[in-house]
Every structure is written in structure tokens, then in C-alpha cells.
Amino acid sequence: MPKAVQKTLLGEGGVQGLDGGPHRHRKHLFMSLMSPDQIGEISQLTAAMADSHAEMEVER
């Protein structure tokens, strides 16, 4: 990514600039969340948080 884009849009040292080992490590970290069990858990947590926030808005 060109330095001008990094400085203005993404910030220097951001994840968009990772390469090699650091990139593979971060990709592995996120891909480990993509199993059917993990996706189900993330879906349940997201739904529970959405419900909680909706209830808070109704109480206002």
C-alpha cells in the first residue's frame, strides 16, 4: 500500500500493512473463528447483545 494512503486513510503500522509471518499469524487467528461451532457461538452472542441494546433503548 502506498505510504500516502497508509498515512491518510489507514494509519501507519495498521493491519493492512502486514506481510509474511505476521500476516499469516493474524489470518490464522481470525480463521480459527470460522468453524461451524464458533460461528454459532458468535451468532448467539451477537443476537443476545442486540436484544440487550434494544431493551435498553426501549427503557429510555
Secondary structure, 3 states (H helix, E strand, C coil): CCHHHHHHHHCCCCHHHCCHHHHHHHHHHHHHHHCHHHHHHHHHHHHHHHHHHHHHHHHC
